[in-house]
Amino acid sequence: MDANTGHPRRWGILGVLVFSLLAVVLDNTILNVAMKTIADPKVGLGATQSQLEWAINSYTLVFAGLLFTFGVIGDRTGRKRMLFIGMALFGLASLASAYAQDPMQLILARAAMGIGGAAIMPATLAIISNVFPPSERGKAIGVWAGGVGLAVAVGPITGGVLIEHFWWGSVFLVNVPIVVISMVLIGTIVPESRDPKPSRLDPVGVLLSIIGLVAVVYGIIRGGELATLANAEVLVPTLIGVAVLAAFVWWERRVDHPAFDVRNFGNVRFTSAIGMMGIVFFAMMGGMFFLTFYIQIVKGFTPVQAGALMIPFAAAQLIFAPLSQRVNQRFGAKLSATVSMLVVTAALASYSLFDQDTPVLLMEVVFFVQGAAMANIMPPATTAIMESLPREKAGVGSAMSNTVRQVAGALGVAVLGSVLSSSYRGEIAPALSGLPAGAQHTAGESIMATVGAAHALGQQGVALLKPAYEAFIHGMHITAMVSAVIALLGVLVVAKWMPGKPRPVEQAETKEPAVV
């Protein structure tokens, strides 16, 4: 293969890689629509809100913790082999998720899916870089990103159709045929490649990061369950997690082959850009969590309708993401990112005005505006990250930004989910005072638990529905404002430290595209 012309079948290889990634991206967007059904004790698993948070976060935390390591293993042993193994594991774990008999089985199967996803993601980008010449690499990565965007767009509606016509496990089972077809195509079309000078592994760093993050997230979610932070079940795991993460930072600073090079955070431009990405994903993942219940329970939409309602969000990203680089070049990273972050902050704050009577058209406009703003955030952040690191560290920057995005998303679900849970429990308590003590605690865990208790009581339980909706909306308003305040911190960080519009000489030096 000529490095200047690339692999003769490179576009076909790209098609296979995009198709392979479809299952991974689809899975994360489909799951949001399925959460209400999985929480239902009759047609689902009867999962509590905290168990649903873990079903999302078990995947995300494992994925983030292993991303860099699996990239290095792929460089050493062969990227095609790693991609093939990752697809096989993802397919088997999807099968296990589909037929999980209780929430814990689902959480463990989702963690196994995270292992497969961590093997797939870095291998696809590494193979693209290997089979395409530098002159076509930017275009190829654009096609790859477009495929991801398309999967994000069709995921919610696909999930809605599957939930309405089949059982909840079908949202995971749909991955299996995609995986099987992908494995056949990978085996026949994708060439093997390795890095002649691969990095060394850092198993200690990986272990410390996963243990620390799981402990912190456990403490946060447990705090939401108990509606208090002043409890040993909350404080002990959180403090242990913080201590382990401190040990992780110490270890990564002294080792010469870190899994996550924390020394890069000494660069203010790098930190501001990657911090902005983290804040956006924190707010987005946490917001999606409470919007799912608002749309399907409070507003009463079916899974298909709920999926269709999210199309404007995804469509805006598909429309504006290809144009965002021009906006960045025209106005500079600082201005375009600051304005976009302000719009995201306003969109998140607007959720605090949503109630049972909010018109669908207004919801759609907010979703579209938020999607358009987010589409204009990633390119400025990407550019700033690549300009703040030496060119030979582009892969390190990419791995670190992916990891930060996943971790921030997991923390968003945990923190904002806990804020919602604590607020809801406090508001619904008076309405549940007539129930037995044990039933009060169970019914007050989440709006799904209250609605389930109301249905079980028959005609007597009807009186619980109105206060349940009101308590949830109150909790959603508080959660939305917390997420907006966090996004506002991102605005301040970007306005202060994000680099401005580059001079013509700098633009000429950084013409080669890069992806993060």
Protein Blocks (a to p, Z undefined) as FASTA:
>chain_A
ZZklopfklmmmmmmmmmmmmmmmmmmmmmmmmmmmmmpmklmnopafklmmmmmmmmmm
mmmmmmmmmmmmmmmnopklmmmmmmmmmmmmmmmmmmocbfklmmmmmmmmmmmmmmmm
mmmmmmmmmmpcfklmmmmmmmmmmmmmmmmmmmmmmmmmmmmmmcfklmmmmmmmmmmm
mmmmmmmmmccdddfbacdddfklmmmmmmmmmmmmmmmmmmmmnopabbfklmmmmmmm
mmmmmmmmmmmmmpcbdfbdfklmmpmklmmmmmmmmmmmmmmmmmmmmmmmmmmmmnop
afklmmmmmmmmmmmmmmmmmmmmmmmmmnojklmmmmmmmmmmmmmmmmmmgcfklcfk
lmmmmmmmmmmmmmmmmmmmmmmmmmmpcfklmmmmmmmmmmmmmmmmmmmmmmmmmmmm
mmmmmmmmmmmmmpcfklmmmmmmpmklmmmmmmmnommlmmmmmmmmmmmmmmmmmmmm
mmmmmmmmmmmmmmmmmccdddfklmmmmmpgcdZZ
